[in-house]
Amino acid sequence: MSRADWNAIGERLAELRKQHQYSQRKVAELAGLTHSAVSTVEQNKVSPSISTLHKLLGVYGLSLAEFFAEQEAAPAHPSIVIEPSERIQLGSQGVSLELIHGKQEGATLGMLIETYAPGSSTGDRLSHSGEEVGTVLEGSIEISYGGETYTVNAGQSYIIDNAIPHTFSNKGDVSARLISAHTPLTL
């Protein structure tokens, strides 16, 4: 999904809600959000944070990767080379996530190139199944995890159990860039 398609998120969320025959109020209740938050996202008046999108997709039993990849048809013979233009673009509000995914059916591994602008964050604490390992390439990232806060600087790596609620933030003055791998593919 390209950056231009980011505006279609609200429309796709509205379609999912209608397919499930839910009202916006029901989705808000199930996601732990306000009705106005659901409404403004569906109308593309605001781009949802990663955590808000994660909560909304949880209502429908979808991961971020599934939501963004489902629009793309799997090729008959997936290529082993993935072009930069084929990366699935996720993120908003200063957080850019590029999912490297070969669209192979049954894939269990996901890899992200992540960029965090100064002062940006994934938002509320995320939690989902699986584990994640990553390396900070530039800048530093603060990870709130299991009641503790960890600073991971360029050259350092981390490994976390994604079932434990966590938040990634850039408290620095320069952009932070990292690469991470996730299994299973449940971003």
C-alpha positions as CSV (number, residue, x, y, z in Angstrom):
1,M,0.0,0.0,0.0
2,S,1.5,3.3,-1.0
3,R,1.4,6.5,1.0
4,A,-1.3,7.7,-1.4
5,D,-3.4,4.7,-0.4
6,W,-3.1,5.6,3.3
7,N,-6.2,7.8,2.9
8,A,-8.2,4.7,1.9
9,I,-7.7,3.3,5.4
10,G,-10.9,4.9,6.7
11,E,-12.9,3.7,3.8
12,R,-11.6,0.1,4.2
13,L,-12.4,0.2,8.0
14,A,-15.9,1.4,7.2
15,E,-16.3,-1.5,4.7
16,L,-15.1,-4.0,7.3
17,R,-17.5,-2.6,9.9
18,K,-20.4,-2.9,7.5
19,Q,-19.4,-6.4,6.5
20,H,-19.6,-7.3,10.2
21,Q,-22.9,-5.4,10.5
22,Y,-21.5,-3.3,13.4
23,S,-22.4,0.3,14.2
24,Q,-19.6,2.8,14.8
25,R,-20.6,2.8,18.4
26,K,-20.3,-1.0,18.7
27,V,-16.8,-0.8,17.1
28,A,-15.8,2.0,19.5
29,E,-17.0,-0.1,22.4
30,L,-15.2,-3.3,21.3
31,A,-12.0,-1.3,20.4
32,G,-11.9,0.7,23.6
33,L,-12.2,4.0,21.6
34,T,-14.6,6.8,21.5
35,H,-17.4,6.9,18.9
36,S,-16.0,10.2,17.5
37,A,-12.5,8.6,17.1
38,V,-14.0,5.8,15.0
39,S,-16.1,8.3,13.0
40,T,-13.2,10.6,12.2
41,V,-10.9,7.7,11.2
42,E,-13.6,6.2,8.9
43,Q,-14.2,9.6,7.3
44,N,-10.4,10.0,6.7
45,K,-10.4,13.2,8.7
46,V,-7.5,11.9,10.8
47,S,-4.9,9.2,10.2
48,P,-5.0,6.7,13.0
49,S,-1.9,6.0,15.1
50,I,-0.5,2.5,14.9
51,S,-2.1,1.6,18.3
52,T,-5.5,3.0,17.3
53,L,-5.4,1.0,14.0
54,H,-4.3,-2.1,15.9
55,K,-7.3,-1.7,18.3
56,L,-9.7,-1.2,15.4
57,L,-8.4,-4.2,13.5
58,G,-8.5,-6.3,16.6
59,V,-12.3,-6.0,16.5
60,Y,-12.3,-7.8,13.1
61,G,-9.6,-10.3,14.0
62,L,-7.1,-8.8,11.6
63,S,-3.4,-7.9,12.1
64,L,-1.9,-4.9,10.6
65,A,0.0,-7.1,8.1
66,E,-3.2,-8.9,7.1
67,F,-5.1,-5.6,6.7
68,F,-2.5,-4.1,4.4
69,A,-1.6,-7.3,2.5
70,E,-5.2,-8.4,1.8
71,Q,-5.6,-5.9,-1.0
72,E,-2.7,-7.3,-2.9
73,A,-3.2,-10.6,-4.8
74,A,-0.5,-13.2,-4.2
75,P,1.5,-13.8,-7.3
76,A,1.4,-17.2,-8.9
77,H,5.1,-17.5,-8.4
78,P,6.3,-15.2,-5.6
79,S,9.6,-13.6,-6.3
80,I,12.5,-13.9,-3.9
81,V,13.5,-10.3,-4.7
82,I,11.2,-7.7,-3.3
83,E,11.5,-4.2,-4.8
84,P,11.2,-1.1,-2.6
85,S,8.0,-0.2,-4.3
86,E,6.5,-3.5,-3.3
87,R,6.9,-2.8,0.5
88,I,3.7,-2.4,2.3
89,Q,3.6,1.1,3.9
90,L,2.2,1.4,7.4
91,G,2.3,4.1,10.0
92,S,1.3,7.7,10.6
93,Q,2.0,10.6,12.9
94,G,5.8,10.5,12.5
95,V,6.1,6.7,12.5
96,S,6.9,5.0,9.2
97,L,6.8,1.2,9.0
98,E,7.7,-0.6,5.7
99,L,6.6,-4.2,5.8
100,I,8.8,-6.4,3.7
101,H,6.6,-9.2,2.7
102,G,6.8,-11.6,-0.3
103,K,3.0,-12.3,-0.3
104,Q,3.6,-16.0,0.1
105,E,0.6,-17.8,1.4
106,G,1.1,-19.0,4.9
107,A,4.1,-16.7,5.6
108,T,5.0,-16.6,9.3
109,L,7.8,-14.1,9.3
110,G,7.5,-10.4,8.8
111,M,10.3,-7.8,8.6
112,L,10.0,-4.1,9.0
113,I,12.1,-1.0,8.2
114,E,11.0,1.5,10.9
115,T,11.6,5.2,11.0
116,Y,10.5,7.3,14.0
117,A,10.6,11.1,13.7
118,P,11.7,13.0,16.8
119,G,8.9,13.0,19.4
120,S,6.9,10.3,17.7
121,S,5.6,7.1,19.2
122,T,3.5,4.0,18.3
123,G,1.0,5.4,20.8
124,D,-0.8,3.3,23.4
125,R,0.8,0.1,24.5
126,L,0.6,-2.6,21.8
127,S,0.3,-6.3,22.4
128,H,-0.1,-9.2,20.0
129,S,1.2,-12.8,19.7
130,G,4.7,-13.6,18.8
131,E,8.2,-12.3,19.3
132,E,10.2,-9.5,17.8
133,V,13.9,-8.9,17.4
134,G,15.4,-5.7,16.0
135,T,18.5,-3.5,15.6
136,V,18.6,0.3,15.8
137,L,20.5,1.5,12.8
138,E,20.4,5.3,13.5
139,G,19.4,7.4,16.5
140,S,17.9,5.8,19.5
141,I,14.5,4.4,20.5
142,E,12.9,4.1,23.9
143,I,10.9,0.9,24.5
144,S,8.4,0.8,27.3
145,Y,8.0,-2.9,28.1
146,G,6.9,-4.9,31.1
147,G,6.8,-1.9,33.4
148,E,10.3,-0.9,32.5
149,T,11.8,1.6,30.0
150,Y,14.8,0.7,27.9
151,T,16.8,2.9,25.6
152,V,18.3,1.2,22.6
153,N,21.0,3.1,20.7
154,A,22.4,2.8,17.2
155,G,24.2,-0.5,16.9
156,Q,22.3,-2.1,19.8
157,S,19.6,-4.8,19.4
158,Y,16.5,-5.9,21.4
159,I,14.3,-8.9,21.6
160,I,10.8,-8.9,23.1
161,D,7.8,-11.1,23.6
162,N,5.0,-9.1,21.8
163,A,2.3,-10.5,24.2
164,I,3.7,-8.1,26.8
165,P,2.3,-4.6,26.2
166,H,4.9,-2.3,24.7
167,T,5.4,1.1,23.1
168,F,8.2,2.4,20.9
169,S,9.1,6.2,21.2
170,N,11.7,8.5,19.9
171,K,12.6,10.9,22.7
172,G,15.6,12.2,20.8
173,D,16.2,15.2,18.5
174,V,17.0,13.1,15.4
175,S,15.1,10.5,13.5
176,A,15.6,6.9,14.7
177,R,15.7,4.1,12.1
178,L,15.6,0.4,12.9
179,I,15.0,-2.9,11.3
180,S,12.9,-5.6,13.0
181,A,11.7,-9.2,12.4
182,H,8.5,-10.6,13.8
183,T,7.1,-14.1,14.0
184,P,4.4,-15.0,13.5
185,L,3.4,-12.3,11.1
186,T,0.8,-10.7,13.4
187,L,1.9,-7.0,13.4
